[in-house]
Amino acid sequence: MQLAPSVTVDLHVSWSKAREVVAGLSDLPDDHEGFISDLTQPLLPDWSEEWLTLERERWDLMRQHALEVLAQEFGAARRYLAAIQTALSAIVVDPIREAAHHIIVEVHLAEGDSASALKRYRNYQTLLEREFDVAPSPRMADLLQKLLST
């Protein structure tokens, strides 16, 4: 049994978009909010079946990477609001993962907003210390070295 060819599955469409972003095959979307919304949807959140655990993890990793790549590309294109919104969406998927926090700090610094960059860094630092008793990576701290040493 299979679906008719005329039936689309939202997960398949979103997975395809995410794969294109990660592979560098797509242009930056003009409607970034709609695109990001597609990538922030969890897989069957109200279902508790055991077989979904691995599939959810696969989807979370794919959308996490796609959101991070997209946020970096928006930042490089100087579309700072879209970059920050996209990185924040990635943080919702995995608040502990450093890449999206790093992107936000970079974007704030590119905008000349050192106070917001420092605030983001310190919030992330506090989260890691509270949850795991670890510090952000040296790569993350290097972004703010001048600000932290003054």
Helices and strands as residue ranges (DSSP letters): H 10-23, H 32-39, H 52-76, H 80-93, H 98-110, H 114-132, H 138-143, H 145-148
